[in-house]
Amino acid sequence: MRTISIKSLFLLFSFVLLSGCSSMYYGAMEKVGIHKRDILVDRVEDAKDAQSEAKTQFASALEQYQSVVTIEDQALVDKYNLLNDEFEDSKAAAEAVSERIDSVEEVSEALFEEWQDELSLYSNASLRKQSAQKLATTKRKYKSLIQAMRRSEKKMKPVLAAFQDQVLFLKHNLNAQAINSLKGELKTIQKDVARLVKEMENSIKESEAFIQSLSEG
C-alpha cells in the first residue's frame, strides 16, 4: 500500500515537467513504484472529473441566462454581472477539460510505446502473444475513450461562443429591448447545452469503462 498519493508525487516531481522532459518524469515516478499505467488511470479520472464539473458549470450558466431573458423586472446590470461571471467560469471549465484530455493523451502515448517495445523482450512466445493481444484490445478501448472526450471538447466551443455573444450583447445593450431580442436565442442555447451534456455523460461513461477494463486486466 502506497504511503504517498499519486497527486502528491505529481507535485514532488513538478520540476521535471518544467524542464520539458516527460521521460525523466515517468522514470522518476517508476522509481517510487508508480508506473505509466497508474498515471494514465489517474489522468483519465481527472479528465472525467473535469468534464463533470464543466457539465455542472454549463448548466449553471444556462440557468443564469434563463433568468436574464425571462425576468423583465430586474436590475439589468446585476444580471449582466452574474451572467458574465458564469461565462468566465464556463470558459475556465472548458479549458480545464482540454488540459486534462491533453494530459491523458501524453501519458497514454508513452505507455503504449513502452508496452510495444517490451514485447520484444519476451522469451515465451505464448506470453508475448497474450500481451500483444491485450495491448491491441486496450488500444481499441482507449481510442473509443479519447474520441468520446474530444467530441465533448468540440461540443463546448459553439456553446461558449453562443454565451459570449449574449454576454457581449448585454454588455452594450443593458435595456429591455436587449432582453426581448435575446429571448429568441434561448431555445437554441438550451438545445446546444443539452447536446453538450449528453456528450459529456457519454464521455464520462467511456472513462469509467476504460478504468474498469484496466483494473480487471
Buried (B, 14 or more C-beta within 10 A) or exposed (E): EEEEEBEEBBEEBEEBEEEEEBEBBBEBBBEEEBEBBBBBBBBBBBBBBBBBBBBEBBBBBBEBBEEBBEEEEEEBEEBBEBBBEBBEBBBEBBBBBBEBBEBBBBBBEBBBEBBEEEEEEBEEEEEBEEBBEEBEEBBEBBEEBBEBBBBBBEBBEBBBEBBBEBBEBBBEBBEEEBBEBBEEBBEEBEEBBEEBBEBBBBBBEBBBBBBEBBEEE
